[in-house]
Amino acid sequence: MNKFRKVNKKMVVVLLIGILFISMSAPATKAFAYTVKWSNEYRFYSPNDRTPSATKWTKSYVYMSTSSITSGFRFNSWVMAKGKQSGPSRTVDGPGVTKYVNYAVEDHGTGVGTYIASKRFANGSASGTWQPDK
C-alpha cells in the first residue's frame, strides 16, 4: 500500500510539473477577433463621422462590414490611430465588407486605439460592424 502512495505522489508531481511547463510555453494571447457596431450619419453641412474606437493588437487588416447604406450613397473612409491617418482611404458604395490596409501597430505599437474615420459632403447614412483585428 505504501508503494502505491509513493507512485501516486510521484505521478501527481510529474503531472503538475508537466502542466506548469506547458502553461509557461504557451504564448500569451488576447481575444483579437471582436466586433464593434457602428452607425454614421452624413450631412452636406456636417460631412465627417467615425466609428467607435477599438484597440488594435496585430498587424492585420481592419475589416468593416456595411450592412445598411442609403440607396445610391457612398463615402470615403480610412483607419485612424492616435489622431493620424494610418493607411490609404477606401470608398464604400454599398453593403458588403471593406478591407483596410493600415499601419497602426507598425507606427504606434500593439494595443493602440483605432477607429475608422469617414467623410461625405451629402445627406445619407450607413451602419454595420467593424473589426480592428481578424
N, C-alpha and C positions, 0 to 999 in steps of 0.2 A: 504494500500500500504506500509506503514512504517513497518507493521508487517511482510510482506513478505521479505523486505530488511534485517531485523534483522535475520530472519530464514535463508536467503541465506548467510549472513555473517557468521552465526554460522556453517552452513553446509560447507562452504569453509574452515573455521578454523579447524573444525574437520577432514575434508578430508586432509588438509595439515599436521596436526599432525599425522594422520594415515600413510601417505606416509613417513613422517620423521621416525617414529618408524619402519616401515617395512624396509626402507633402512638401518637403523642402525643395525637391527637384521640380515640382510643378510650377510653371510660371504664374505670376500674379496676373490675373486678368480682370477686366472691367466688363460690365454689360454694355457692349458697343451698340448693338442694333436696337435703338429705341426710336420711337416715332413721336413727333411733335405736331399738333394740329395748328393750322394757320387759316386766317380769313382776312383778305385785304380788300380795301375799298379805294378806288381811284377817282379823282375828280379833276377836271381841267384846271381848276384853281388850286388844287392840292394833289399833285401828281405822285408824291412819294409815299411808300408804305413798306412794311417789313414783316418778317415772320417773328415769332417769339424766339429768344435766344436759347441756345443749347450748347453743351460742352462737346468739343471735338477731341478725340483721343488718338486717332490713327491718320495715316497719310492716304486715306481712301477718298473716293469721290463723295460729294454731297448729292443726295437724291431728293428731288421734290416731286411729289405726286399731286397733280392738279385734278381734282375730282369734279369741280364745278367752275365754270367761267362764263361770263356774259357772252352771248352769241356774237360771233364776229370780232371779239375783243382780243387784244394781245398786249403784252407788256414785256419790258426788258428787266432782267434780274441778274444778280451776281452775289457771290459769297463775301461776307464781311467778317473780319476778325480784328479786334482791338481798334475799331474805328477806321480800318483801312480795307480797301478792296483787295481780295485775296484770290484773284483769278479772273478770267475773261467773263464778260456778260453773255447771257443767253436770252433768246426770245422765246417766250411761252405764248403759244397761239391756240391752245385748245386743251381739252382733257388729256392726261397721259403723264408719263414720267420724264422729267428733265434731269440729266446728269451733269453736274458741275465739276469741272477741273478746278482745284483750289490748292493753295499753298499755305493754309492756315497753320498747320502743325510744323511745316518746314520753317516758316518765318517766325512763329511765336512759341513753339514747343507744345507738348501734349497738354491736354486739359485746358485749351484755350476756348473762350466763349465765342461762338459764331452765330450768325443769323444770315438770312437771305434778304437783301435789300432789293427793292424794285421801284420802277418809275414808269408812268404813262400819263401824258397830257390828254386825257379823255375820260369820260364817265364810264365806269364799269366796275366789276368786282370778280374776285376769284377766291377759291378756297381749296383746301386739301390737307395733306400731311407732308412732313419732310423729315429726313434722317441725316444727321451730321456724320455718322459713320455707318457703314454697311458691310 
